[in-house]
Amino acid sequence: MRAVMGLSLGLFLCLSAVLSFACRAAADMLTDQQLNPMMKTLAVDASGKVMHYSVALLSPQAPPETALIVIHGYPHDVNKTLAAAVLAAEKAQQTHLVIVAPLFQADAQAAKKCHRHGRPPSADELQWTCGSWTQGGLAVNAAVSTYQALDALIMSLKIAYPTVNSVTVAGFSASAQMIQHYIGFSALPANLSLHLRYVIADPGSWLYFDDSHSRLPFIQSKLGKMGITALATCPTVNDWKYGLNKMPTHLAAQVSRAKAQYRQADIHYLEGARDQGDWPRAHQAILDKSCAANAQGDSRLQRGIVYMAYARAMLKMPSAFSVVPNCAHDVTCVFTSAEGQQALFGTVN
């Protein structure tokens, strides 16, 4: 059965207008009424614990050739993120595509704070805390990290859909932060026979692969003296999740190859032009304001611009970086934009 049963008025407006509020309304309608994805379960390891994920096929009659994995944000809003991806795919006229939306379930205690748009955890599910799932942390009920779970999901897609030859892993906000870290620490086999692409959109902070001294030129050019002071006076600026010091034990062995692995990846970056300051829906109030995060900039947009300067100069990466006009911290606006379509699918229609 087709994941989206025809175009609603809201979706029509989204496809025919540039107004982001129309796309948000269409995403809300799909989330609440029309989106009817298949629910599947993945056994990640021998612990017996599983991860649940949703699947939407854009053309059920034809085998998919590409897969898009989209990961929810901090509030575990799987349906909202999936709906935004479906709208973007419809707008870009994608057909031979399967969209997958995993749930990195929060444990019962964490769910009170960060699980506002997800269902309650079940006993058989892998569960993480509010922050640990974005940092490759181990589940609270099994020795399985979120990076291992994502590796397993990617490998399972090749088995479930043998015709898939390309997988794009996309995240917005908290999940963009998770993916940006995951790229360097993924342990996928070299013979997987899949082209992997990554889309990182509006993360709250970034992982730097070099110590803070290497950032000084970029901080000075983009943030000035205040940025230099913030960098110099923060004792945790090089610690995980902002740098490679004080790594979690289960990730420490992979540090030596993380930078090289990140440099070789096919990564596309997106930042909302209004994801800063007092713009409506910029959600500055929930932005990470630790000293390590503030040393990267005072908004998501600014932090992204600084990181791109670092990536191009220090990592020598020809990064595809787009600032999306008229979008604040809004996954539907960013994903359905022309820049979002290009990043997610390599095409715009």
Disulfide bonds with the S-S distance in Angstrom:
Cys14-Cys23 2.23
Cys114-Cys130 2.27
Cys234-Cys291 2.08
Cys327-Cys333 1.99
